[in-house]
Amino acid sequence: MAGRKQHIEQMDKALTAAAVKRPEELLFTYKGVLYPSVVCNPETFEALDAFEMKEEDLLLVSYPKCGTNWTCQLLNDMVYTTSGKEPPQEMPLLEFGTPDKLKRLTNLQSSRVLVTHLHTDNLPKTVFAKKIKTLVVFRNPKDAAVSYFHFYHNNPGLPTYDSWDEFFECFMNGKVAYGSYFDHAIAWNKHIDDENVMIVMFEDMKQDLVAATTQIADFFGLPLTKEQIQLIADKGSFKAMKDKSNETHGKMGSFLFRKGDVGDWKNYFSEAQSQEMDAKFEECLAGTKLGEKMLYNVYCKT
């Protein structure tokens, strides 16, 4: 797709720029949260506050390494299949790039597939004012942490940690890019009953991608046949995406798609670390609807 070629060029350029930065220059703080400086800047965040969402938009939200690129491809393929519309020639995440990108996005016709890792507090005001349909993807925080550790280690746009133990401590304290996984989860639990919000688990998508794709298409009102759903799911399997990652994501392909496994955390977590994250999960999400959903779909399956 034409738009994807420009995405690759933009990200490859950003990674090249990162190579000449000192480790302390790779992150900046905005409203108390760390962000990668090679793709984000405060001016874009400020402009996002007033960014005009459209009722026909398809918004995807997830904490990093919870299935963002995977789900984004599924959504783009759904839109392309139903309308013939290719992805825009812009980096897919709203917060990536300069404020000029937001102006270009404003001029795009619907349906726009828009993506973000941002906390609810930093989303455009019109997301909630207009009740934009929003798909939120969650993943077992243990697997998300391990995947994020490797993403940090292999991505020249982020500092490298000396050890898993060091990264785990920062992850638990929210001292990583995009902040705390648990703050992200607590915020979305407040919207779990909103009719315009759909919560999807990474683990459920792995278990039955056809069923998950069907549910997502129904949520966004995309009229797809069973045959079309099957084709989209086949193309969107982790293996299929990894095999084509250099073509679809350029230099980032080598570290965006590592394993995509469920339960890989068991190869990294010590017993003490597992207990610490379980306690954090209990502290933040015990008794909540999101916590119950995650407990059944994540902890009871991995």
C-alpha positions in Angstrom: 0.0 0.0 0.0 1.2 3.5 -0.9 0.7 4.9 2.6 2.8 2.2 4.2 5.8 3.1 2.1 5.9 6.6 3.6 5.4 5.2 7.1 8.5 3.1 6.6 10.5 6.1 5.3 9.5 8.2 8.3 10.3 5.6 10.9 13.6 4.7 9.2 14.6 8.4 9.2 13.7 8.6 12.9 15.8 5.6 13.8 18.7 7.1 11.9 18.4 10.3 13.8 18.4 8.3 17.1 21.8 6.8 16.3 23.5 10.2 17.0 21.7 10.9 20.2 23.1 10.3 23.7 21.0 7.9 25.9 19.8 10.8 28.0 18.4 12.5 24.9 16.2 9.6 23.8 13.5 10.4 26.3 11.7 13.5 27.4 9.1 14.2 30.1 5.7 15.6 29.5 3.3 16.0 32.3 5.3 13.7 34.4 5.5 10.8 31.9 8.4 9.7 29.7 8.1 9.7 25.9 10.6 8.8 23.0 12.1 12.0 21.7 12.8 10.6 18.2 9.1 10.2 17.3 7.3 12.5 19.8 7.5 16.1 20.9 5.6 18.3 23.4 4.1 20.6 20.6 2.3 17.7 19.1 0.9 16.7 22.5 -0.4 20.2 23.0 -2.0 20.3 19.6 -3.6 16.9 20.1 -5.8 18.4 22.9 -7.8 20.3 20.2 -7.5 17.6 17.4 -11.0 17.1 15.9 -12.1 13.5 15.9 -14.8 12.5 13.4 -17.7 10.2 14.3 -16.7 7.7 11.6 -13.1 7.4 13.0 -11.9 4.0 14.2 -9.7 4.7 17.2 -7.3 2.0 18.5 -5.7 2.5 22.0 -3.2 0.2 23.7 -0.2 0.3 26.1 3.0 -0.4 24.2 3.7 -4.0 23.3 0.1 -5.1 23.8 -0.7 -5.8 20.1 -0.8 -2.3 18.6 0.8 -3.0 15.2 -1.0 -6.3 14.9 -4.5 -4.8 15.6 -3.7 -1.8 13.5 -3.1 -4.0 10.4 -6.4 -5.8 11.1 -8.3 -2.5 11.2 -6.6 -1.2 8.1 -7.4 -4.4 6.2 -11.0 -4.3 7.3 -11.4 -0.7 6.1 -9.6 -1.5 2.8 -11.8 -4.6 2.2 -15.0 -2.7 2.8 -14.2 0.6 1.2 -11.0 0.2 -0.9 -9.4 2.9 1.1 -5.7 2.6 1.8 -4.0 3.8 5.0 -2.9 7.5 5.0 0.7 8.4 4.2 1.4 9.3 7.8 2.8 7.4 10.8 -0.2 5.7 12.4 0.2 6.8 16.0 -1.4 10.2 16.7 1.4 11.4 18.9 4.1 10.5 16.5 5.5 13.4 14.4 5.0 17.1 14.4 1.8 19.2 14.7 1.8 19.5 10.9 0.8 15.9 10.7 -2.4 16.5 12.7 -3.3 19.2 10.1 -2.9 16.7 7.3 -4.9 14.1 9.2 -7.7 16.6 9.6 -8.1 16.8 5.8 -8.4 13.0 5.4 -11.7 11.5 4.5 -13.4 9.0 6.8 -13.0 6.3 7.8 -9.7 7.1 9.5 -7.9 4.4 11.5 -6.2 6.4 14.3 -3.9 4.8 16.9 -2.4 5.9 20.2 -0.6 4.7 23.3 -1.6 7.8 25.2 -3.3 7.9 28.6 -6.9 8.9 28.6 -5.9 12.3 30.0 -3.9 13.1 26.9 -6.3 12.0 24.3 -8.1 14.6 22.1 -11.0 16.1 24.0 -13.4 15.1 21.2 -12.7 11.4 21.7 -15.0 11.4 24.7 -17.1 14.5 23.8 -18.2 12.8 20.5 -18.2 9.3 22.0 -15.8 8.0 19.2 -15.8 4.3 18.9 -12.6 3.1 20.6 -11.0 -0.3 20.6 -8.7 -0.8 23.6 -6.4 -3.8 23.6 -4.9 -5.2 26.8 -2.3 -7.9 27.4 -1.1 -9.8 30.4 1.2 -7.2 32.0 3.8 -9.8 32.6 4.1 -10.6 28.9 3.8 -6.9 28.0 6.8 -6.1 30.4 9.0 -8.8 28.8 8.1 -7.7 25.3 8.8 -4.1 26.2 12.2 -5.1 27.7 13.2 -6.6 24.4 11.8 -3.6 22.5 13.9 -1.3 24.6 17.0 -3.5 24.1 16.7 -3.7 20.3 15.3 -0.3 19.5 18.0 2.4 18.8 15.3 5.0 19.6 15.2 4.0 23.3 17.9 3.6 26.0 19.2 0.1 26.7 18.9 -1.5 30.1 21.8 -3.6 31.5 19.5 -6.3 32.8 15.9 -7.6 32.9 15.9 -6.9 36.7 16.7 -3.3 36.1 14.0 -2.9 33.5 11.4 -4.7 35.7 11.9 -2.2 38.5 11.4 0.7 36.1 8.4 -0.9 34.6 6.7 -1.4 37.9 7.4 2.2 38.9 6.1 3.6 35.6 9.6 4.9 34.7 9.4 3.7 31.1 8.1 5.4 27.9 4.4 6.0 28.2 4.4 5.6 31.9 2.6 3.0 34.0 0.7 0.0 32.5 -1.5 0.0 35.6 -2.4 3.7 35.4 -3.4 3.0 31.8 -5.6 0.1 33.0 -7.2 2.0 35.9 -8.1 4.8 33.5 -9.8 2.6 31.0 -11.7 0.7 33.6 -13.7 3.9 34.2 -14.9 3.6 30.6 -15.5 -0.2 30.4 -19.3 0.2 30.3 -19.2 3.0 27.7 -21.2 1.8 24.6 -18.5 3.3 22.4 -15.7 1.4 24.0 -14.7 -2.2 23.3 -12.1 -4.0 25.4 -10.2 -6.8 23.7 -7.6 -9.1 25.2 -4.4 -10.0 23.3 -4.7 -13.5 24.6 -8.2 -13.9 23.1 -7.0 -12.7 19.7 -4.2 -15.3 19.8 -6.6 -18.0 20.8 -9.2 -17.3 18.0 -8.3 -14.5 15.6 -11.3 -15.1 13.4 -13.7 -14.7 16.3 -11.9 -11.6 17.5 -11.8 -10.1 14.0 -15.5 -10.7 13.7 -16.3 -9.0 17.0 -14.1 -6.0 16.1 -15.8 -5.7 12.7 -19.2 -5.8 14.3 -18.3 -3.2 16.8 -17.2 -0.8 14.2 -20.1 -1.6 11.9 -17.9 -2.9 9.1 -19.9 -5.3 6.8 -17.5 -8.2 6.2 -18.4 -11.6 5.0 -17.1 -14.8 6.7 -14.7 -15.3 3.8 -13.4 -11.8 4.1 -12.9 -12.2 7.8 -11.0 -15.4 7.3 -8.7 -13.8 4.7 -8.0 -10.8 7.0 -7.3 -13.1 10.0 -4.9 -15.3 7.9 -3.0 -12.2 6.7 -3.0 -10.9 10.2 -1.5 -13.9 12.0 1.7 -13.2 13.9 3.7 -15.5 11.6 2.4 -13.8 8.5 3.2 -10.4 9.8 6.6 -11.3 11.1 7.5 -12.9 7.7 6.7 -9.6 5.9 7.9 -7.3 8.7 10.8 -5.8 6.7 8.5 -5.1 3.8 5.8 -3.6 6.0 7.7 -1.9 8.7 11.3 -1.4 7.4 14.1 -1.3 10.0 11.5 -1.5 12.9 10.3 -4.9 11.6 13.2 -6.6 13.2 12.2 -5.6 16.7 8.5 -5.0 16.5 7.7 -8.6 15.9 9.7 -10.8 18.2 7.7 -13.8 19.5 4.1 -12.7 20.0 3.8 -15.6 22.5 1.4 -16.0 25.4 3.2 -16.9 28.7 6.8 -16.0 27.6 7.0 -14.1 30.9 7.7 -17.4 32.7 11.1 -17.4 31.1 12.1 -14.1 32.7 10.2 -13.5 35.9 11.6 -14.6 39.2 9.1 -15.9 41.8 9.5 -12.7 43.7 8.9 -10.6 40.6 5.8 -12.6 39.7 4.4 -12.1 43.2 5.2 -8.4 43.1 3.2 -7.9 39.9 0.4 -10.0 41.2 0.2 -7.8 44.2 0.2 -4.7 42.0 -2.6 -6.2 39.9 -4.6 -6.9 43.0 -4.0 -3.4 44.4 -5.0 -1.6 41.2 -7.6 -3.8 39.6 -9.1 -6.1 42.3 -12.9 -5.9 42.2 -13.1 -3.9 38.9 -14.7 -5.2 35.8 -11.5 -4.9 33.8 -9.7 -6.7 36.5 -12.2 -9.5 36.4 -12.0 -9.7 32.6 -8.2 -9.8 32.7 -8.0 -12.2 35.6 -10.1 -14.8 33.6 -8.7 -14.1 30.2 -5.1 -13.7 31.2 -4.0 -15.1 34.5 -6.3 -18.2 34.3 -5.0 -19.0 30.8 -1.2 -18.5 31.1 
